[in-house]
């Protein structure tokens, strides 16, 4: 079963998947993110939700990095 897509910015057709993908590709600030996907540049009503999706994507990245660090520590003993 595929995950549903949610449109976050209707003016530019930006989805939550677009935002998460851009964050994972390095657009971690609102400025970089909005420039990359176009959200927040028309009416601005999406900005708060874009920020929420970006923050969730950043949390995913941090969680993954913490997990990888824990796993790496098991194999690298001093």
N, C-alpha and C positions, 0 to 999 in steps of 0.2 A: 504494500500500500504506500503510495507516494505522499509526501508531506504537502499540505495545502499551501498555496501561495497567497499572500495578503498584499494588496496594493497599499503602499504607504503614501506615495505622492501621485495623486490622480492627474495633476497638471502635466507630468512628464512620464507617467506610466512606470514609476519605480516601485519595485516590490521589496518585501523584506529579504528575499533571497538575493536580490541585487546588492542591497546594503551589506548583508553579511559577507558576501563574496568580495566586495570592495574592501571591507575592513580586513579580511583575511589576506588580501593582496597588498595591504599597507596603508590604506586610506583611513588612518585611525583618528584623525581630528575632524571636527565637523566641517571645517573649511575645505580640507582635501576631499572629504567624502562628498560634499555638495558639488564641488567642481567636477568630480569624476562621474557622478550619476545624474546630476542636474536637479536634485531635490532641493527644496527651499529657495529656489531662485525665481519662482513665479508669484504665487500668492502668500507663501510662507506658513500656511496652516499645518503643514506636515512636520515642521521642524522639531517639535517636542517628541513626536512619535519616532522620527528618524533618530533622534538622540537616544531614545529607549532601546531601539533595535541595535544601534551601534554599541551601546553599553553592554547589552547581552552578548554581542559578538566578541567584544573585548574580554568579557568574563570567560567565554568559551576558550579563547586563546590562553588566558592566564591559567585556567584549570588544566588544559592540555599540557602546558609547559610545566606546571607543578607535578603532574602525573609522570611526565617524561623524566623530570629531575629525580623523583623518588625511585623510578625504575632504574635509572642510570646509577643511582647510589648503591643499589643492590649488587651491581656488577663491578663497580670500581671501589675497591677497598684499599685503604692505605696501610 
